[in-house]
C-alpha cells in the first residue's frame, strides 16, 4: 500500500513562507518542498505536512491570518528507493 503526501500550494512565495512560520509556531510537523509538477507549475514552493489530522488546524491558521493559498492536495508518495543507484 502506498502512502500519501499532503501538500498546500501557493500563488507566491510570501504566503508560503508566512504560513510555514505559523505552522512551526503551532508545533505542526511540516516542511517547505518543491511543488510536485503533477499538481501545478505555480510559484515553485509548497508545504508538505505529515499528518492529515493537522489539516483543520492549518485551515484555522490560514483563515485567522488572511493567507492566500491555491489549495490542499493529496497525492500518492512517489519515491523510488532505487533511484540514483548505480551498479
C-alpha positions in Angstrom: 0.0 0.0 0.0 1.4 3.4 -1.0 1.3 6.2 1.5 0.0 9.7 0.8 1.7 13.1 0.8 -0.2 16.2 1.8 0.6 19.5 0.1 -0.5 23.1 0.3 0.1 25.1 -2.8 0.5 28.9 -3.2 0.4 31.7 -5.8 3.5 33.3 -4.3 6.4 32.6 -2.0 5.5 35.2 0.6 2.3 33.4 1.6 4.1 30.1 1.7 6.8 31.4 4.0 4.3 33.2 6.2 2.2 30.0 6.6 5.2 27.8 7.2 6.4 30.1 10.1 2.9 30.0 11.7 2.7 26.2 11.3 6.0 25.8 13.0 4.9 28.2 15.8 1.9 25.8 16.3 4.2 22.7 16.5 2.8 21.1 13.4 5.3 18.9 11.6 5.8 20.3 8.0 8.5 21.3 5.6 8.8 23.6 2.6 9.1 21.5 -0.5 9.2 21.9 -4.3 5.8 21.9 -5.8 5.2 18.5 -7.5 4.7 19.2 -11.2 1.8 16.7 -11.2 0.0 19.2 -9.1 0.9 22.6 -10.6 3.5 24.8 -12.0 2.8 27.6 -9.5 5.4 29.6 -7.6 7.6 26.6 -7.0 7.2 26.1 -3.3 4.6 24.2 -1.4 4.3 23.0 2.2 4.4 19.3 2.8 2.7 18.3 6.0 2.8 14.9 7.5 -0.4 14.3 9.4 -3.8 14.7 7.6 -5.3 15.3 11.0 -3.4 18.7 11.1 -5.4 19.9 8.1 -8.2 21.5 10.2 -5.7 23.3 12.4 -3.8 24.6 9.3 -7.1 25.8 7.8 -7.7 27.8 11.0 -4.3 29.4 10.8 -4.9 30.3 7.2 -8.2 31.9 8.0 -7.0 33.8 11.1 -4.0 35.3 9.2 -5.6 36.0 5.8 -3.1 33.8 4.0 -3.9 33.1 0.3 -3.4 29.5 -0.8 -4.2 27.7 -4.1 -5.4 24.7 -2.2 -4.8 21.5 -0.3 -3.7 18.4 -2.3 -3.0 14.8 -1.6 -1.0 12.6 -3.9 0.5 9.1 -3.6 4.0 9.1 -2.4 6.2 8.6 -5.5 9.5 7.7 -4.1 11.6 5.1 -5.9 14.2 3.8 -3.5 16.4 2.5 -6.3 16.5 5.9 -8.0 20.0 7.3 -8.4 21.7 4.0 -7.5 24.2 2.7 -9.9 25.8 -0.7 -10.2 
